């Protein structure tokens, strides 16, 4: 919105009253009306500036809330641990090698006749 000039409101009021059959002539009462119109124009301009600043702050806050909601509800990326299960070990034996090592460890434990006592 464009700011209102101090004399603009008084002039428009004078034109409105003239259309209703009342003419404002210079005098003590017109000075008071002019001062009141000037104060009203200042109050309107200041409140309009305040509304614009409040709207800008509110827009910033709403955008931050939208960003947080987006981050919380966005789909999760696939986990890296799930992809590492399909990778074979460096020795190239894979599951067969792990099974063979497990069998050999079980045999070595079974062949030890005496448990160690301290």
Secondary structure, DSSP 8 states (H G I E B T S, - for coil): -----HHHHHHHHHHHHHHTT----SSHHHHHHHHHHHHHHHHHHHHHHHHHHHHHHHHHHHHHHHHHHHHHHS-----HHHHHTT---TTS-HHHHHHHHHHHHHHHHHH--S----
